[in-house]
Amino acid sequence: MDENFTPQERIRKKKDFLHLYKKGKRYRGKYFILIYLSNELTFSRVAVVASKKLGNAVQRNRTKRWLRTLFRRNKELLEKSFDMIFIPRKEIHEAKWQNLANDYLAALKFIHRES
C-alpha cells in the first residue's frame, strides 16, 4: 500500500480550481464539503481549501493535514481517478478522527454511486 502524497497528486493551478468549481459535483458531509470531478489521468488529485473562517493558522493547517492524510491513506479505495477539493466546515474541530474517517468513507461511497 503506497501512502505517499506526491506533488503530482496535488491540485495547484488556478485553471484546475476554476474548472472544478464550475463543472464539479458536490457532496456535503458533516465535516466538509467535497467538490469532485473525474479526470483523464491515471491517478487522483486533491486540494484542501481552508478559509480564515475556520480559525487561526494552527487550526487551518491541522485540518488540512487531517484531510490530506485521509486521502493519502485511502486512495486505493478510489476505483476511478478524480480531482477533489475539500472545504472543511467549522464542525471539523470537534470531530474525532474515527468520525471524520467515516464521513470521508461515506463521501467515497457517494462518489462511486454517482459516477
trRosetta pair geometry for C-beta under 8 A, 3 or more apart (Angstrom, degrees):
i j d omega theta_ij theta_ji phi_ij phi_ji
1 76 6.4 -88 -135 -21 90 146
2 75 8.0 -54 85 67 86 121
2 76 7.9 125 44 -59 77 108
3 72 5.3 68 -171 154 75 97
3 73 5.8 13 -128 -96 111 56
4 72 7.3 -131 100 -152 14 107
5 9 5.9 -117 -163 74 60 133
5 10 7.6 69 164 -56 94 96
5 68 6.1 44 -130 172 160 109
5 71 7.5 82 -111 94 114 105
5 72 4.6 -59 -65 -98 106 120
6 9 5.1 97 60 2 74 103
6 10 8.0 -138 101 -10 48 87
7 10 5.9 -55 -159 23 44 114
8 43 6.8 70 117 73 109 143
8 45 7.5 -96 144 -97 57 104
9 43 6.0 -83 -95 141 88 126
9 44 6.8 38 -145 90 94 59
9 45 5.4 -172 -166 -114 44 60
9 46 6.5 6 155 22 88 83
9 75 7.8 -36 -148 -116 142 156
10 45 6.4 -23 77 -160 2 93
10 46 6.8 -46 -114 68 48 60
10 47 6.5 87 -168 -84 69 76
11 16 5.0 -148 -160 120 102 135
11 17 6.5 129 145 -68 121 74
11 20 7.4 8 -162 -21 161 148
11 45 4.9 109 -56 142 83 118
11 46 6.6 -127 -3 106 98 12
11 47 3.9 -77 57 -37 106 117
11 83 6.0 86 -80 -158 131 103
11 85 6.9 -69 55 -79 151 86
12 16 7.4 57 54 43 38 136
12 47 7.6 169 -65 -94 41 121
13 16 4.5 90 69 3 91 105
13 17 7.2 -161 97 -5 49 84
14 17 5.6 -54 -151 36 37 112
14 18 6.2 33 154 -17 70 107
15 18 5.7 -53 -142 40 32 110
15 19 6.1 37 155 -23 65 106
16 19 5.7 -52 -145 35 29 113
16 20 6.4 28 156 -17 62 106
16 45 7.8 -45 177 108 145 147
16 83 6.7 -136 -177 -156 106 149
17 20 5.9 -59 -152 37 29 109
17 21 6.3 26 155 -17 66 107
17 47 7.0 -57 -94 64 95 165
17 85 7.0 87 -132 -86 77 141
18 21 5.7 -53 -144 38 32 110
18 22 6.1 23 159 -14 65 112
19 22 6.0 -64 -146 42 26 105
19 23 5.8 -21 174 22 67 115
19 24 7.8 94 124 -36 60 93
19 37 7.6 -114 131 59 92 160
20 23 6.9 -72 -122 56 20 79
20 24 4.2 27 -173 -39 64 133
20 35 5.4 104 157 128 104 119
20 36 7.8 -23 -153 -116 107 13
20 37 5.7 -153 -122 12 74 124
20 83 5.7 -120 -89 118 121 121
20 85 5.5 123 131 -14 147 123
21 24 6.5 -9 -72 25 12 114
21 35 6.6 3 -95 178 48 163
21 85 7.6 -11 -67 31 73 160
23 37 5.8 60 106 -107 97 150
24 35 4.2 70 120 174 145 93
24 36 5.9 141 -163 60 107 20
24 37 4.3 -102 -105 -39 77 107
24 83 7.5 -102 -97 90 119 99
24 85 7.3 48 152 23 177 109
25 35 7.3 160 77 -153 34 56
25 36 5.9 -32 63 66 83 76
25 37 6.7 135 11 -79 76 68
25 114 6.5 -164 133 139 162 149
26 33 6.3 -16 -162 -176 105 100
26 34 7.0 145 -156 80 53 53
26 35 5.5 -23 -98 -99 75 69
26 36 7.9 146 -95 19 27 72
27 33 7.1 161 82 -162 53 52
27 34 4.3 -6 56 58 102 104
27 36 6.9 14 0 7 108 115
27 107 5.0 128 119 -138 151 90
27 110 5.2 123 -120 99 131 144
27 111 6.8 -69 -43 -61 144 81
28 33 5.4 -14 -110 -113 66 84
28 34 8.0 -154 -70 26 26 70
29 32 5.4 15 59 58 114 63
29 33 7.1 -170 28 -85 73 33
29 34 6.7 46 -7 -8 110 103
29 103 4.6 106 178 -178 135 109
29 104 7.8 15 -118 -72 173 38
29 106 6.7 132 -117 82 114 114
29 107 5.6 -56 -58 -67 132 109
30 89 7.6 -120 144 50 39 140
30 91 6.2 -90 156 104 78 147
30 95 7.9 135 110 -95 108 121
30 99 7.8 -66 83 162 138 106
30 103 5.4 -113 41 -110 95 135
31 88 6.7 -28 155 -146 76 78
31 89 5.8 -154 -169 44 30 100
31 91 5.5 -119 -108 93 62 98
31 92 4.4 97 -167 -90 98 81
31 95 5.1 18 -105 -64 137 153
31 99 7.5 124 -41 125 137 96
31 100 5.6 -66 65 -116 172 79
31 103 5.1 120 24 85 110 169
32 67 6.7 106 -86 -106 162 129
32 86 5.1 -13 179 -166 142 94
32 87 6.2 147 -166 73 81 45
32 88 4.8 -45 -102 -105 95 49
32 89 6.0 -154 -85 -1 34 83
32 92 6.5 48 -57 -74 85 127
32 103 7.1 126 27 131 89 131
32 107 7.9 -27 77 -65 104 152
33 86 7.5 140 74 -160 50 47
33 87 4.4 -15 58 61 99 105
33 89 7.0 95 -20 -49 83 97
34 84 6.0 -22 -166 -161 98 106
34 85 7.3 152 -157 77 48 51
34 86 5.9 -18 -102 -102 73 65
34 87 7.8 -163 -72 23 29 74
34 107 5.1 92 3 -160 157 137
34 111 7.8 -72 121 -65 139 114
35 84 7.0 148 79 -156 52 51
35 85 4.4 -6 56 54 104 102
35 87 7.2 48 -9 -10 102 108
36 82 5.0 -4 -167 180 106 131
36 83 6.9 159 -151 82 55 52
36 84 4.7 -8 -101 -103 89 81
36 85 7.7 -160 -69 24 49 62
36 111 5.7 -30 93 -117 164 119
37 82 6.7 144 74 -157 31 81
37 83 5.3 -12 62 56 84 98
38 80 5.6 -21 -128 133 115 132
38 81 6.8 94 -160 82 73 58
38 82 5.5 -59 -102 -100 48 70
38 83 7.8 105 -173 14 6 75
38 115 6.1 110 -54 -137 124 130
39 44 7.5 140 32 -121 117 50
39 45 6.9 26 2 18 160 106
39 81 5.3 -69 61 117 89 101
39 82 6.4 125 3 -143 88 18
39 83 4.9 86 -47 -29 122 96
40 81 7.9 -39 81 78 5 124
41 44 7.8 165 81 -75 113 22
41 45 7.2 57 49 -24 151 107
41 81 5.2 -122 78 138 76 154
42 81 6.3 168 174 -52 11 151
43 81 5.6 89 99 -126 9 126
44 71 7.7 -138 108 -168 124 109
44 75 6.0 -159 48 -149 123 104
44 78 5.2 17 -39 99 146 168
44 81 4.8 -159 -68 -151 63 67
44 82 4.9 11 -129 50 106 65
44 83 7.3 -175 -162 -74 67 31
44 84 6.8 15 177 0 112 107
45 81 8.0 47 -6 177 72 99
45 82 7.7 -132 40 104 59 49
45 83 5.0 -6 64 -115 100 73
45 84 7.2 175 91 26 53 67
46 67 7.9 -161 163 138 132 97
46 68 6.8 158 106 -116 132 70
46 71 4.7 -45 -29 -138 170 167
46 83 7.8 176 -78 -161 36 47
46 84 4.9 -14 -111 69 78 97
46 85 7.6 157 -161 -87 56 32
46 86 7.0 19 -172 -10 103 102
47 84 7.4 -179 29 96 62 55
47 85 5.0 -16 69 -112 96 76
47 86 7.3 -165 95 26 47 71
48 63 7.4 -179 169 120 137 84
48 64 4.3 158 97 -132 143 83
48 67 4.9 128 -100 80 134 135
48 68 6.2 -92 -19 -50 132 88
48 85 7.5 155 -95 -163 25 58
48 86 4.6 -19 -112 65 76 105
48 87 7.9 160 -160 -80 57 32
48 88 7.1 26 -167 -24 104 102
49 85 6.0 11 -3 -177 112 107
49 86 7.2 172 24 82 66 52
49 87 5.3 -21 69 -98 98 79
50 54 4.9 -57 -173 22 94 159
50 60 4.2 155 121 -153 137 95
50 63 5.6 127 -105 84 145 126
50 64 5.5 -106 -12 -58 134 100
50 87 7.7 161 -84 -147 46 52
50 88 5.6 4 -104 34 94 113
51 54 5.9 128 67 -10 58 95
52 55 7.9 -134 -171 56 46 18
52 60 7.5 -45 -103 -65 43 141
53 90 7.2 -82 137 -67 90 104
54 59 6.2 -166 132 117 89 110
54 60 5.2 107 87 -92 125 84
54 63 6.3 -91 170 22 141 162
54 88 5.9 61 -118 88 136 110
54 90 6.4 -164 -126 -92 56 64
54 92 7.8 -12 -149 49 109 119
55 58 7.6 -68 126 68 113 69
55 59 3.2 -16 96 74 138 149
55 60 6.1 -170 69 -43 81 74
55 63 8.0 127 39 -18 117 131
55 90 7.8 123 -39 -127 95 81
55 93 6.8 99 -39 -76 147 137
56 59 5.4 94 53 15 63 101
56 60 7.1 -127 105 -4 30 95
57 60 5.7 -57 -142 40 32 110
57 61 6.0 28 162 -17 68 110
58 61 6.1 -59 -145 39 24 106
58 62 6.3 25 157 -19 62 109
59 62 5.8 -55 -144 36 29 111
59 63 6.3 30 157 -19 63 108
59 93 6.4 -14 -154 -100 119 116
60 63 5.8 -58 -150 37 29 112
60 64 6.4 27 155 -17 65 107
61 64 5.7 -52 -145 37 33 111
61 65 6.2 37 154 -21 65 106
62 65 5.7 -55 -149 36 30 114
62 66 6.5 34 152 -22 64 104
63 66 5.7 -51 -149 32 31 112
63 67 6.5 23 157 -12 65 107
63 88 4.8 -59 171 -22 133 176
63 92 5.6 78 -129 115 114 139
63 93 7.6 -54 -77 -73 114 70
64 67 6.0 -59 -147 40 31 106
64 68 6.2 28 157 -15 66 109
64 88 7.8 -115 -68 -15 55 134
65 68 5.9 -58 -145 40 28 108
65 69 6.2 31 155 -22 64 108
66 69 5.7 -60 -151 35 27 112
66 70 6.6 31 152 -21 64 102
66 92 7.6 166 76 174 146 119
66 97 7.6 -139 -144 -118 115 81
66 100 6.4 -25 162 149 127 160
67 70 5.6 -45 -150 30 35 114
67 71 6.7 35 152 -15 63 102
67 86 4.6 -163 -178 99 147 166
67 88 6.6 -130 -47 -66 139 109
67 104 7.9 169 -135 -94 68 125
68 71 5.6 -53 -152 37 36 112
68 72 6.0 37 151 -22 68 109
69 72 5.5 -54 -140 39 32 113
69 73 6.0 22 164 -12 67 110
70 73 6.3 -63 -142 42 23 102
70 74 6.1 -18 171 18 61 119
70 100 7.0 -116 -74 136 138 101
70 101 6.3 -169 -119 -108 107 67
70 104 4.6 -132 178 -110 139 169
71 74 6.7 -89 -142 55 19 85
71 75 5.9 44 166 -69 66 94
71 84 7.4 -176 -109 72 128 136
72 75 6.4 -23 -139 -21 20 113
74 77 4.8 -21 175 13 88 123
74 78 7.9 99 131 -25 78 84
74 104 6.8 137 41 131 157 125
74 105 7.3 -126 -147 -86 158 79
74 108 7.0 -110 143 -56 130 155
75 78 5.8 -36 -167 14 54 114
77 105 7.6 -64 159 -125 168 79
77 108 5.5 23 122 177 124 157
78 81 6.9 81 135 -101 126 36
78 82 6.2 -122 -156 13 135 105
78 108 6.8 -111 -82 -142 70 111
78 111 7.8 -27 -123 101 87 141
79 112 6.1 78 19 -117 121 115
80 115 6.3 -130 34 138 143 153
82 111 6.7 -35 -73 -174 163 141
88 92 4.6 -46 -169 -4 111 157
89 92 5.8 133 66 -23 61 94
90 93 6.5 -32 177 8 57 109
91 94 6.0 -60 -168 41 58 103
91 95 6.6 75 137 -47 76 99
92 95 5.2 -41 -152 7 43 126
92 100 6.9 67 -144 -106 85 117
95 99 5.0 -137 -161 84 89 115
95 100 4.6 94 143 -58 136 98
95 103 7.8 -60 -143 5 143 138
96 99 4.8 88 57 8 81 105
96 100 7.1 -154 89 -6 40 88
97 100 5.7 -60 -151 39 31 111
97 101 6.2 31 153 -20 68 107
98 101 5.6 -52 -145 37 32 112
98 102 6.3 35 154 -21 65 104
99 102 5.6 -51 -147 35 32 112
99 103 6.5 33 153 -19 63 103
100 103 5.7 -53 -150 35 32 112
100 104 6.5 34 150 -19 64 104
101 104 5.6 -53 -149 36 34 113
101 105 6.4 32 153 -18 66 105
102 105 5.7 -53 -146 37 32 110
102 106 6.4 36 152 -21 64 104
103 106 5.6 -52 -148 35 32 113
103 107 6.6 37 150 -23 63 102
104 107 5.5 -52 -154 32 34 115
104 108 6.7 34 149 -19 65 101
105 108 5.6 -48 -150 33 37 113
105 109 6.6 40 150 -19 65 101
106 109 5.6 -50 -150 35 35 113
106 110 6.4 38 150 -21 64 105
107 110 5.6 -53 -149 35 33 114
107 111 6.4 37 151 -23 65 103
108 111 5.6 -49 -148 32 33 114
108 112 6.5 28 156 -15 65 105
109 112 6.0 -59 -150 39 30 107
109 113 6.3 31 153 -21 65 109
110 113 5.7 -57 -148 36 30 112
110 114 6.2 20 159 -13 66 112
111 114 6.1 -66 -147 41 26 104
111 115 6.1 14 162 -15 66 115
112 115 6.1 -57 -133 38 29 104
